[in-house]
Amino acid sequence: IRTYSGMGVPLMPNEPPSYGIYEQIIASNLTPGNVVNLTAIGGPGAPTAPVAISWRGPNSVQLSSGFFPPTPWIEIAELSEGRIVGVNAMGTTIKTLAHRDDSVDFSRIVAAWTASEASGRGLGPTSTLDTTRASVAGADIEVVYSRPSKRGRAIFGNVVPWGEVWRTGANAATQLTTTRDLVIGGTMVPAGKYTLFTLPTANGAQLFINNQTGQWGTDYDSKRDVARVNLTTTMLTTPVERFTIGVDPSGTGGVLRMAWDDRAYWVPFTVK
């Protein structure tokens, strides 16, 4: 951190889930009442962004970044004897809660990862990237999305909170492309490329079709919505392990559906 400098402030690698980096900065640089300003750098071609670390209370600090304007990236870290014991990242597009667990067997994990890399398999993403394609009445429809797994968790109302905009998958925002105009849930959606967001509630869900594309996760601008349509909910007797999006053609239209854990959401569409 102290060795490199740029743009008037120290540089740090941008790896948001690696809280050990922040823990070292807090221990060596942060004192009550002051703010540590840094510039975060990502991988090749990634943008830089300002990062500020500041005290919130005797055992709490705030990590804020300008990576995703106009929505600030804010994480709250709780401390115990100078060590980070928990991080609330619900104010970011990652939207995670992390808790320190000193019982984790890191030697076993390192050995498993090393063996995976040596075999040529690598680790790969936890939520794999997938693409759904369909040809319907002369329209080529494509949905590119990442597929998180249930992994024993209760999903809706928990991992995916009620009443909050969800990225409809994981990682980068889910993208819909159509070569023909569609009528989705009774609303016209012109041919083009869109991002799909979902608003699940305990009583149903809505699909937001948004013309801002290429963004990460829940970097969502409601002013860019092209359509908001109601989804039909079907409760499932057999849980779905990996989140799935499908396009089921039927005549001059079909159904756009998604399923995960104990429920499926779907909406009809037609090709104009």
N, C-alpha and C positions, 0 to 999 in steps of 0.2 A: 504494500500500500504506500509506504513512504518512499520507495525507490523510484517509482515512476510518477511523472507529473504531466499534466496537460490541461489546457483551458483554465489554468490558474488554480486548479484544485487537484488532489491526488486521484489516481485512477484505481478502480477495483473491477475484477471480473464480474460480469452479470450472470449469476446462477441463483435465481431467487430461492429455490428450496435448500441451498447449501448455507444453512444458518450458522455453521461454524465460522464462516468468513465474517459475518456480522458480529459474532461473539468476540472474535479477536479484536475487531475495530472498537467495539464498546469497551472492552477491558483496557485497551492501551490508549484510547483517545478521548472517550466521552466522560465528562464530569457534569454533575448536576448544574443545570442552568445554561449549559452551552449546547451548540449544535455542530455536528460533524457533517460537512458538505463534501461530497465525492462526485466523481463522474463514473458511471457504470459503463463498461464496454462489453459487447456481446461477441459472438463468433464472427467469422469473415462476412463482411457486408452488412452486419447488423448495426443499427443506429446506436449512438451513445445517448445517455440521458442523465440528468442530475439526480442524485440521491441524497436525502437529508436524514440524519439519525438524531433524534432529540428525545429528551426525557419527558415522560408523561406523569411520573410519580416516583416514589422511592424505589419501586421494584418493577418499573415498566418503562419501555421505550417505544417510540414510534419510528417506523421505517417508511419513508415516503419517496416516491419516484415520479418522474414525468414521462415515463415510457409510453403511456397511453392517454394523452390529452384528448378531450377535455376532462376525462375522468381520471383523477389521481390514483396512483397505486399506493395503497396504505396497508401496512401490516403492523400489528401490535405484538411486541415480544415481552413476555413476562420473565423476570430475572429472579434468581436465587443465588446469593453469594457470587454474583458476577457471571453466572452461567445462565444461558437461555434455557428455560424449562418448558416453555410453550409459546406458540406463535398463532395468532389469529389472522389469517390471510383472506377473510371473507370480504375485505375491502379491495380485493384485487380480482383480476380475471381468472386466477387460479382457483380461488375460493376453497381453501383448505383450512383445517385446524390441525396443528401439529403439537405433539406432546413428547417430551424427552423420556426415553425409556432406556435406562442404563443396564437393563438385563438382556438387551439384544446381543446375540453372539456374532459380533462382527467378523471374527476369524472364520467362522463357517460361511458367512455371506461372501467374504473376499475369496475364499477357496472356490466356491460355486461359480462366482463371476469369472474368476481366472480360468477355470476349466471350460466355461462356455466360450470365452474369447479364444482360447487355445484351439478349440474344436472348429472354429470358424463360424459358429452360430451367432455369436454376439448376444447382447441383451435385448436389443430392440425396444420399441415403446410398449408400455403397459397397455395402452389403448391403441390398438392397431388401426392404421388408415385403411379405409375400404371405399369402394365405389359401387353404386347401384345404377344400372343403365336399363332403359326400356325404350322401345319404339312403339308409339301409340298414335294411330291415325295420321301418320306423316310427321309426327313430332318426335324428335330425339330428346329424351329426358335423361338427365344425369344428376345424381346426388353424391357428393364427395363428403365423407364424414369419418370421424374416429369412433371406435367402438369400445367404450369402457365395459368392464365386467362387474357383475354383482358381488362376487367374492364374499358371500355370506352376509352382506349388508342389507338392511332395509333401504330401498332406494328413494321412492317418492315420499315426500314429507320429511326426509332425513338427509341423504346425500344430495338429492335434488329437493331443496326446500319448497314448501307451498308458497305461492304468491310472489316468487322471484323469477326474473327472466333467466332461462336456461339456454345454454348454447346448443342444445339438441344433439348431444354427443360429448366429446371431450376434445382437448387441445384446441387447434384452430377452429374457427367458426364453421358450421356446416353449410355447404354451398350447393344450391340448386341451379342447374342450367337447362333451359328449354329453347328449342329452335323454332317453336310456334307459340302463338298466344294461347294461354290456358285460362279457363274459368275454374278457379279453385274455391270450393265452398261457396259458390255463387258470386265470387269477386273476380274481375278481370285482372290477369297478370300477363303483361306483354312479354313477347319473346325476349330472352336475355339471361343475365346471370344475377342470382340473388343469394342472400344469406337467410337461413331459416333459424328463427328463435322460437322457443316455446315458453308459455306461461302456465305451468301446472298449478292447479288448486285442488283442495280436497273434494270439490264438487264438479270438476271438469278441467278443461285445458283449452288454450288458444294457441294458434300458430301465427307468428308474425313473419311476414315475407318482406325483407328489407333490401334496398338496392345498394347498400354499402357492402363491399366485398373485400376479401383478402385480409381481414382483421383477425386478431387472436381472440379466441374465447368469447367472453361476454363484453367485449368492447362494442356496446350497443347504443345506437343513436335513434331514438324513437321517431325523430322527425324524418328519417329516411324510410319509414315503413311504407310499402306499396299496398299491402293488404293485411288485415287482421281477421282471421276466420276461426270459427269455433270447431273444435275437434270432438269427435264422438269417442267415448271411453268404453272399452270392453275389459272386464276383469278376467284374468287368466287363472285357470286351475293349476297349470304347470308353469312355474317361474321361468322366465327367459334369462339365461346367464349373461349373454353379451348383447348389448344394445344393438338393435337391428332396424334399418330403414328399408322399406321396399316400395316398389311401384308395381301395382297389379293392373295390367291393361284389361279393358272390357269395352268392345265396340269402339265408339269415338271418344272414349275417356278411360276412366279407371279409378283406382283408389291409391292415394298416398298414405302409407301406414308406417308406424313406428311401434316397437315393442321392447319392453325391458321389465325385468322383475315380474310383478304381478298384474301388469296392465298393458293394454295396447291402445294407441290413439290412432284415429284415421279420419280422412276427409276425402270426399269424392271430387273428381275433376273431369272436365271435358276439354277437348282440343277445338279451338276455333278455326 
